[in-house]
Amino acid sequence: MNQVKSSVKQTRDLMFTNKKAVPIVAVDYVFINPDYREDAEKWLKEEREKIITKKEVEKI
């Protein structure tokens, strides 16, 4: 049976039913002067794993 449901309600239901069902996501952008691109790529290659590693977050 096809149903149209509110995404807000669905998300709220998931959050209160199973707190691990909706993961916390962080998204960021970095803009850099093209003159520093080479240095930035080197830095990113060295630091990438630290940046994208999952960290524990404080419970609200």
C-alpha atoms as an extended CHARMM CRD file, in Angstrom:
* protein
*
        60  EXT
         1         1  MET       CA              0.0000000000        0.0000000000        0.0000000000  PROA      1               0.0000000000
         2         2  ASN       CA              1.4620000000        3.3670000000       -1.0260000000  PROA      2               0.0000000000
         3         3  GLN       CA              1.4000000000        6.1230000000        1.5490000000  PROA      3               0.0000000000
         4         4  VAL       CA              2.6710000000        9.6680000000        1.7150000000  PROA      4               0.0000000000
         5         5  LYS       CA              4.1220000000       10.4920000000        5.1140000000  PROA      5               0.0000000000
         6         6  SER       CA              5.6560000000       13.5880000000        6.6090000000  PROA      6               0.0000000000
         7         7  SER       CA              9.4560000000       13.3470000000        6.6440000000  PROA      7               0.0000000000
         8         8  VAL       CA              9.5000000000       15.4890000000        9.7940000000  PROA      8               0.0000000000
         9         9  LYS       CA              7.2150000000       13.0480000000       11.6050000000  PROA      9               0.0000000000
        10        10  GLN       CA              9.1580000000       10.0460000000       10.3130000000  PROA      10              0.0000000000
        11        11  THR       CA             12.4340000000       11.5400000000       11.5070000000  PROA      11              0.0000000000
        12        12  ARG       CA             10.9440000000       12.4360000000       14.8920000000  PROA      12              0.0000000000
        13        13  ASP       CA              9.5770000000        8.8900000000       15.2440000000  PROA      13              0.0000000000
        14        14  LEU       CA             12.9750000000        7.4010000000       14.4160000000  PROA      14              0.0000000000
        15        15  MET       CA             14.7710000000        9.6760000000       16.8690000000  PROA      15              0.0000000000
        16        16  PHE       CA             12.5060000000        8.8250000000       19.7810000000  PROA      16              0.0000000000
        17        17  THR       CA             12.1440000000        5.1310000000       18.9630000000  PROA      17              0.0000000000
        18        18  ASN       CA             15.7760000000        4.3260000000       18.2980000000  PROA      18              0.0000000000
        19        19  LYS       CA             18.3230000000        7.0590000000       19.0210000000  PROA      19              0.0000000000
        20        20  LYS       CA             20.9170000000        5.2940000000       16.8660000000  PROA      20              0.0000000000
        21        21  ALA       CA             18.6440000000        5.1740000000       13.8020000000  PROA      21              0.0000000000
        22        22  VAL       CA             19.4460000000        8.7140000000       12.6730000000  PROA      22              0.0000000000
        23        23  PRO       CA             23.2000000000        9.3150000000       12.5860000000  PROA      23              0.0000000000
        24        24  ILE       CA             24.6460000000       12.7170000000       13.3430000000  PROA      24              0.0000000000
        25        25  VAL       CA             26.3310000000       14.1090000000       10.2580000000  PROA      25              0.0000000000
        26        26  ALA       CA             28.7330000000       17.0040000000        9.9540000000  PROA      26              0.0000000000
        27        27  VAL       CA             29.5350000000       18.5260000000        6.5880000000  PROA      27              0.0000000000
        28        28  ASP       CA             32.0390000000       21.2820000000        5.9690000000  PROA      28              0.0000000000
        29        29  TYR       CA             33.6270000000       22.9850000000        2.9870000000  PROA      29              0.0000000000
        30        30  VAL       CA             37.0880000000       24.4290000000        2.6890000000  PROA      30              0.0000000000
        31        31  PHE       CA             37.8560000000       27.0990000000        0.1310000000  PROA      31              0.0000000000
        32        32  ILE       CA             41.4530000000       27.9020000000       -0.5440000000  PROA      32              0.0000000000
        33        33  ASN       CA             43.3720000000       30.4180000000       -2.5790000000  PROA      33              0.0000000000
        34        34  PRO       CA             44.6360000000       28.5890000000       -5.7010000000  PROA      34              0.0000000000
        35        35  ASP       CA             48.1490000000       29.8090000000       -4.8660000000  PROA      35              0.0000000000
        36        36  TYR       CA             48.1370000000       27.4250000000       -1.8610000000  PROA      36              0.0000000000
        37        37  ARG       CA             46.6000000000       24.4150000000       -3.5850000000  PROA      37              0.0000000000
        38        38  GLU       CA             49.7550000000       22.3060000000       -3.5880000000  PROA      38              0.0000000000
        39        39  ASP       CA             50.3160000000       22.8730000000        0.1430000000  PROA      39              0.0000000000
        40        40  ALA       CA             46.6430000000       22.2110000000        0.8560000000  PROA      40              0.0000000000
        41        41  GLU       CA             46.6490000000       18.9180000000       -1.0440000000  PROA      41              0.0000000000
        42        42  LYS       CA             49.7370000000       17.7890000000        0.8820000000  PROA      42              0.0000000000
        43        43  TRP       CA             48.1210000000       18.7760000000        4.1790000000  PROA      43              0.0000000000
        44        44  LEU       CA             44.8730000000       16.9970000000        3.2850000000  PROA      44              0.0000000000
        45        45  LYS       CA             46.7200000000       13.8150000000        2.3290000000  PROA      45              0.0000000000
        46        46  GLU       CA             48.4300000000       13.8220000000        5.7460000000  PROA      46              0.0000000000
        47        47  GLU       CA             45.3740000000       14.8150000000        7.8240000000  PROA      47              0.0000000000
        48        48  ARG       CA             42.4130000000       13.2400000000        5.9730000000  PROA      48              0.0000000000
        49        49  GLU       CA             41.9530000000       10.2320000000        8.2420000000  PROA      49              0.0000000000
        50        50  LYS       CA             41.9240000000       12.4180000000       11.3550000000  PROA      50              0.0000000000
        51        51  ILE       CA             39.3570000000       14.7000000000        9.7680000000  PROA      51              0.0000000000
        52        52  ILE       CA             36.8850000000       11.9970000000        8.7190000000  PROA      52              0.0000000000
        53        53  THR       CA             37.2520000000        9.6920000000       11.7180000000  PROA      53              0.0000000000
        54        54  LYS       CA             34.0430000000        9.2660000000       13.6990000000  PROA      54              0.0000000000
        55        55  LYS       CA             34.1950000000       10.9610000000       17.0830000000  PROA      55              0.0000000000
        56        56  GLU       CA             31.9940000000       10.5080000000       20.0870000000  PROA      56              0.0000000000
        57        57  VAL       CA             29.5790000000       13.3760000000       20.5450000000  PROA      57              0.0000000000
        58        58  GLU       CA             28.1200000000       14.7400000000       23.7290000000  PROA      58              0.0000000000
        59        59  LYS       CA             24.6020000000       13.4380000000       24.3180000000  PROA      59              0.0000000000
        60        60  ILE       CA             22.0050000000       16.1620000000       24.2970000000  PROA      60              0.0000000000
